[in-house]
Amino acid sequence: MNRPYDVIVIGLGVMGSAAAYHLARARQRVLALEQFELDHRNGSSHGESRIIRYAYTHPLYVQMARESFALWEALEAASGRRLMLRTGGFDFGAPDSPTLRATHQTLESASVLFEWLNAEEAMRRFPQFSLTAEMVALYQPDAAYLAASACVIAQAELAHALGAELLFETPVRRIEPLHDGVRIHTADRTYEAGKLILTGGAWMGKLLGALDLGLPLQPTREQIVFFEPRDPDLFTPERCPVFIFHSPTWFYGLPDVDGSGVKVGIHGNNDACDPDQVNRTPDGAYIERVAAWTRQHLPLAAGAVKEARICLYTMTPDEHFVLDQHPAYPQIVFGAGFSGHGFKFGNLIGKLLADMALGNPISYDLSLFSVARFRQSVQGEGDR
Ligand SMILES: Cc1cc2nc3c(=O)[nH]c(=O)nc-3n(C[C@H](O)[C@H](O)[C@H](O)COP(=O)(O)OP(=O)(O)OC[C@H]3O[C@@H](n4cnc5c(N)ncnc54)[C@H](O)[C@@H]3O)c2cc1C
């Protein structure tokens, strides 16, 4: 059938803008639909900074991180924008922390550069941090931060420049699978294409649920706090590494990017929410908890609170992503459940989704991210 578009993309956060970009590079006729404006604050991808690093406990992520670094560099060159800055990464905690140990093992087996520092060495080299005597730090020189909003905007702009049609303020109301494609319904129009890529972030549970695919995707309300550093020179991206504190609850943070303040948050807050009804006012008790941790471990960062913000995660039970085809509609591929750590892979995930939609070979074993791992909770399985 002769249609005006080869592929439709729904959702233009980091994943969808990357998919649109890679599809447009592959000379596909692309339509991308976003319910809000470009780089809005209601989803997961907005902001000054996200951590990119190799420090993972599963080797697939280390393998994907290698290609991700290269793809962000290529995007920098193509867009002429500054998107990534190497700060180094500083993971610290008790020497017997299971996640710190597992991270070390993965880095070692993947031959990624790192150094172990005892507390005294760590504080001498990185006077931003305050460690108790028994703590250790794992330093990785290659870690960096990504200028998150600039990455999304660069991908969207390049996709558009390569011919993709991007429609903002255009919520998709209904997805209608056809025998050889899809029909998308907005408030006042329909659009058809042979393939569909769904990258709806925290709305993916709703989008897939309407396609009879129930997956354990839990949106959560996350909060980040920005501090006016007491010693600004120590917290520039040139001097301060991105950091993660390994404990049963992880604290993480990034240097002061462009005067936004030192960013600190807690990973794994589990504050379940409906993405359409999020309380966007940060909690005073949360801000105080983060401030107390910052006073203890980065005392020279812990000046006045400049700002606190809400951002959404979409958690899966195992915190691994979901990248797959719809089991009943192979013309629909999707990326979901990025569990608070997807941004660094965004450009690569867009490329993988584009390759999946186009039937191109994939050079990774993505079974870790399959729908099949949730098989018992997949509805309508008997129908396939
Ligand atoms: C506080 C915080 C800190 C983080 N830190 C890091 C980090 O340091 N490193 C890292 O790698 N990752 C990090 N992440 C995770 C990372 O930011 C996310 O995994 C990533 O941004 C998810 O992108 P996305 O494109 O899937 O979602 P989104 O950016 O939310 O994009 C989905 C888009 O789909 C649109 N949409 C949904 N439904 C519809 C519809 N019906 N019609 C049209 N459009 C629709 C939405 O409006 C939205 O724009 C962090 C996340 C948060 C919240």
The ligand as an SDF file (V2000), in Angstrom:
LIG
                    3D

 53 58  0  0  0  0  0  0  0  0999 V2000
   15.8720   12.4630   38.0730 C   0  0  0  0  0  0  0  0  0  0  0  0
   16.3660   11.5690   36.9760 C   0  0  0  0  0  0  0  0  0  0  0  0
   17.7310   11.3470   36.8580 C   0  0  0  0  0  0  0  0  0  0  0  0
   18.2140   10.4990   35.8700 C   0  0  0  0  0  0  0  0  0  0  0  0
   19.5590   10.3140   35.7610 N   0  0  0  0  0  0  0  0  0  0  0  0
   20.0510    9.5420   34.7730 C   0  0  0  0  0  0  0  0  0  0  0  0
   21.4490    9.4470   34.5790 C   0  0  0  0  0  0  0  0  0  0  0  0
   22.2390   10.0850   35.2920 O   0  0  0  0  0  0  0  0  0  0  0  0
   21.8970    8.6440   33.5700 N   0  0  0  0  0  0  0  0  0  0  0  0
   21.0550    7.9510   32.7540 C   0  0  0  0  0  0  0  0  0  0  0  0
   21.5330    7.2340   31.8930 O   0  0  0  0  0  0  0  0  0  0  0  0
   19.7110    8.0420   32.9060 N   0  0  0  0  0  0  0  0  0  0  0  0
   19.1970    8.8220   33.8820 C   0  0  0  0  0  0  0  0  0  0  0  0
   17.8490    8.9690   34.0340 N   0  0  0  0  0  0  0  0  0  0  0  0
   16.9340    8.1770   33.1890 C   0  0  0  0  0  0  0  0  0  0  0  0
   16.7200    8.7690   31.8350 C   0  0  0  0  0  0  0  0  0  0  0  0
   16.6090   10.1760   31.9110 O   0  0  0  0  0  0  0  0  0  0  0  0
   15.4740    8.1250   31.2160 C   0  0  0  0  0  0  0  0  0  0  0  0
   15.6780    6.7180   31.1890 O   0  0  0  0  0  0  0  0  0  0  0  0
   15.2050    8.6100   29.8070 C   0  0  0  0  0  0  0  0  0  0  0  0
   15.1720   10.0210   29.7690 O   0  0  0  0  0  0  0  0  0  0  0  0
   13.8770    8.0460   29.3050 C   0  0  0  0  0  0  0  0  0  0  0  0
   13.5990    8.6210   28.0500 O   0  0  0  0  0  0  0  0  0  0  0  0
   12.2550    8.3140   27.2590 P   0  0  0  0  0  0  0  0  0  0  0  0
   12.4490    8.9070   25.9160 O   0  0  0  0  0  0  0  0  0  0  0  0
   11.9260    6.8710   27.3910 O   0  0  0  0  0  0  0  0  0  0  0  0
   11.1130    9.0850   28.0890 O   0  0  0  0  0  0  0  0  0  0  0  0
   10.5990   10.5990   27.9730 P   0  0  0  0  0  0  0  0  0  0  0  0
   11.7180   11.5410   27.9110 O   0  0  0  0  0  0  0  0  0  0  0  0
    9.5870   10.8210   29.0410 O   0  0  0  0  0  0  0  0  0  0  0  0
    9.8930   10.6180   26.5560 O   0  0  0  0  0  0  0  0  0  0  0  0
    8.6530    9.9770   26.3150 C   0  0  0  0  0  0  0  0  0  0  0  0
    7.8080   10.9380   25.5330 C   0  0  0  0  0  0  0  0  0  0  0  0
    6.6270   10.2970   25.0630 O   0  0  0  0  0  0  0  0  0  0  0  0
    5.6080   11.2770   25.0470 C   0  0  0  0  0  0  0  0  0  0  0  0
    4.3060   10.6100   24.9820 N   0  0  0  0  0  0  0  0  0  0  0  0
    3.8040    9.7030   25.8420 C   0  0  0  0  0  0  0  0  0  0  0  0
    2.5760    9.3260   25.4770 N   0  0  0  0  0  0  0  0  0  0  0  0
    2.2700   10.0010   24.3270 C   0  0  0  0  0  0  0  0  0  0  0  0
    1.1400   10.0430   23.4700 C   0  0  0  0  0  0  0  0  0  0  0  0
    0.0320    9.3120   23.7010 N   0  0  0  0  0  0  0  0  0  0  0  0
    1.1920   10.8470   22.3860 N   0  0  0  0  0  0  0  0  0  0  0  0
    2.2810   11.5970   22.1100 C   0  0  0  0  0  0  0  0  0  0  0  0
    3.3810   11.6100   22.9120 N   0  0  0  0  0  0  0  0  0  0  0  0
    3.3860   10.8110   24.0160 C   0  0  0  0  0  0  0  0  0  0  0  0
    5.8490   12.0260   26.3570 C   0  0  0  0  0  0  0  0  0  0  0  0
    5.2070   13.2710   26.3980 O   0  0  0  0  0  0  0  0  0  0  0  0
    7.3530   12.1110   26.3930 C   0  0  0  0  0  0  0  0  0  0  0  0
    7.8280   13.3180   25.8220 O   0  0  0  0  0  0  0  0  0  0  0  0
   17.3190    9.8410   34.9880 C   0  0  0  0  0  0  0  0  0  0  0  0
   15.9410   10.0790   35.0970 C   0  0  0  0  0  0  0  0  0  0  0  0
   15.4700   10.9470   36.0620 C   0  0  0  0  0  0  0  0  0  0  0  0
   13.9880   11.1840   36.1570 C   0  0  0  0  0  0  0  0  0  0  0  0
  1  2  1  0
  2  3  1  0
  2 52  2  0
  3  4  2  0
  4  5  1  0
  4 50  1  0
  5  6  2  0
  6  7  1  0
  6 13  1  0
  7  8  2  0
  7  9  1  0
  9 10  1  0
 10 11  2  0
 10 12  1  0
 12 13  2  0
 13 14  1  0
 14 15  1  0
 14 50  1  0
 15 16  1  0
 16 17  1  0
 16 18  1  0
 18 19  1  0
 18 20  1  0
 20 21  1  0
 20 22  1  0
 22 23  1  0
 23 24  1  0
 24 25  2  0
 24 26  1  0
 24 27  1  0
 27 28  1  0
 28 29  2  0
 28 30  1  0
 28 31  1  0
 31 32  1  0
 32 33  1  0
 33 34  1  0
 33 48  1  0
 34 35  1  0
 35 36  1  0
 35 46  1  0
 36 37  1  0
 36 45  1  0
 37 38  2  0
 38 39  1  0
 39 40  1  0
 39 45  2  0
 40 41  1  0
 40 42  2  0
 42 43  1  0
 43 44  2  0
 44 45  1  0
 46 47  1  0
 46 48  1  0
 48 49  1  0
 50 51  2  0
 51 52  1  0
 52 53  1  0
M  END
$$$$
